[in-house]
Amino acid sequence: MVEAYGGACSCCGISEIKFLTLEHQNGDGQAHRALTKMHVYRDLKKRGWPQEGYTVLCMNCNFAQRFGHRCPHKITE
């Protein structure tokens, strides 16, 4: 999954696999998990890793962007 979606955090660039997670760019992760009965990666693999609407983020960037906030990496002073 990580390799299919770029191999590193699309925000900060970190590539440590232990820190990376899938990001649903349209905010539909909860619905996707419910639809696939928590087998999101299996579903994406079966569909050939569709690119639109998905990326990889590290957990720090993922948590920073929750609820519509901007990641500190993208905020310029």
Sine and cosine of phi, psi and omega as CSV:
sin_phi,cos_phi,sin_psi,cos_psi,sin_omega,cos_omega
0.00,0.00,-0.74,0.67,-0.03,-1.00
-0.86,0.51,-0.73,0.68,0.00,-1.00
-0.89,0.46,-0.64,0.77,-0.02,-1.00
-0.90,0.44,-0.46,0.89,-0.05,-1.00
-0.93,-0.37,0.49,0.87,0.18,-0.98
0.93,-0.38,-0.30,0.95,0.10,-0.99
0.98,0.17,-0.05,1.00,-0.01,-1.00
-0.37,-0.93,0.26,-0.96,0.05,-1.00
-0.86,0.51,0.80,-0.60,-0.03,-1.00
-0.97,0.26,-0.09,1.00,0.03,-1.00
-0.98,-0.17,-0.84,0.54,-0.10,-0.99
-0.96,-0.27,-0.24,0.97,0.06,-1.00
1.00,0.01,-0.01,1.00,0.00,-1.00
-0.89,0.46,0.64,-0.77,-0.06,-1.00
-0.87,-0.49,0.17,0.99,0.04,-1.00
-0.92,0.38,0.93,-0.38,-0.11,-0.99
-0.81,0.59,-0.56,0.83,-0.04,-1.00
-0.92,0.40,-0.32,0.95,-0.05,-1.00
-0.99,-0.16,-0.12,0.99,-0.17,-0.98
-1.00,-0.10,0.50,-0.86,0.00,-1.00
-0.52,-0.85,0.32,-0.95,0.03,-1.00
-0.98,0.19,0.68,-0.74,0.07,-1.00
-0.91,-0.41,0.83,-0.56,0.14,-0.99
-1.00,0.06,0.96,-0.27,-0.11,-0.99
-0.92,0.39,-0.32,0.95,-0.01,-1.00
-0.99,-0.12,0.12,0.99,0.03,-1.00
0.95,0.30,0.38,0.93,-0.06,-1.00
-0.95,-0.31,0.43,0.90,-0.02,-1.00
-0.88,0.47,-0.68,0.74,0.00,-1.00
-0.89,0.46,-0.69,0.72,0.02,-1.00
-0.91,0.41,-0.62,0.78,0.01,-1.00
-0.90,0.43,-0.68,0.73,0.04,-1.00
-0.88,0.47,-0.67,0.75,0.01,-1.00
-0.91,0.41,-0.68,0.73,-0.02,-1.00
-0.90,0.44,-0.62,0.79,-0.07,-1.00
-0.99,-0.14,0.14,0.99,-0.02,-1.00
0.82,0.58,0.69,0.73,0.05,-1.00
0.96,0.27,0.22,0.98,0.02,-1.00
-0.97,-0.26,0.79,0.61,-0.07,-1.00
-0.87,0.49,-0.76,0.65,-0.04,-1.00
-0.89,0.46,-0.66,0.75,0.03,-1.00
-0.88,0.48,-0.67,0.74,0.01,-1.00
-0.89,0.46,-0.73,0.69,-0.02,-1.00
-0.90,0.43,-0.66,0.75,0.03,-1.00
-0.89,0.46,-0.71,0.71,0.00,-1.00
-0.86,0.51,-0.56,0.83,-0.01,-1.00
-1.00,0.00,0.17,0.99,0.06,-1.00
0.98,0.20,0.49,0.87,0.02,-1.00
0.81,0.58,0.90,0.44,0.01,-1.00
-0.84,0.54,0.69,-0.72,-0.10,-1.00
-1.00,0.08,-0.57,0.82,-0.07,-1.00
-0.94,0.34,0.83,-0.55,0.07,-1.00
1.00,-0.08,-0.01,1.00,-0.04,-1.00
-0.72,-0.69,0.55,-0.84,0.12,-0.99
-0.43,-0.90,0.04,-1.00,0.06,-1.00
-0.94,-0.34,0.71,-0.70,0.12,-0.99
-0.77,-0.64,0.47,-0.88,0.18,-0.98
-0.97,0.25,0.32,-0.95,-0.05,-1.00
-0.88,0.47,-0.56,0.83,0.02,-1.00
-0.89,0.46,-0.75,0.66,0.01,-1.00
-0.92,0.39,-0.62,0.79,0.02,-1.00
-0.87,0.49,-0.77,0.64,-0.01,-1.00
-0.91,0.41,-0.60,0.80,0.00,-1.00
-0.90,0.44,-0.51,0.86,-0.07,-1.00
-1.00,-0.05,-0.02,1.00,0.00,-1.00
-0.88,0.48,0.52,-0.86,0.08,-1.00
0.86,0.51,0.52,0.85,0.12,-0.99
0.99,0.14,0.15,0.99,0.02,-1.00
-0.98,0.18,0.39,-0.92,0.06,-1.00
-1.00,0.00,0.62,-0.78,0.04,-1.00
-0.93,0.37,0.63,-0.78,0.04,-1.00
-0.84,0.55,-0.45,0.89,0.04,-1.00
-0.91,0.41,-0.39,0.92,-0.07,-1.00
-0.98,-0.22,0.00,1.00,0.02,-1.00
-1.00,-0.08,0.86,-0.51,0.03,-1.00
-0.99,-0.14,0.61,-0.80,-0.03,-1.00
-0.99,-0.11,0.00,0.00,0.00,0.00
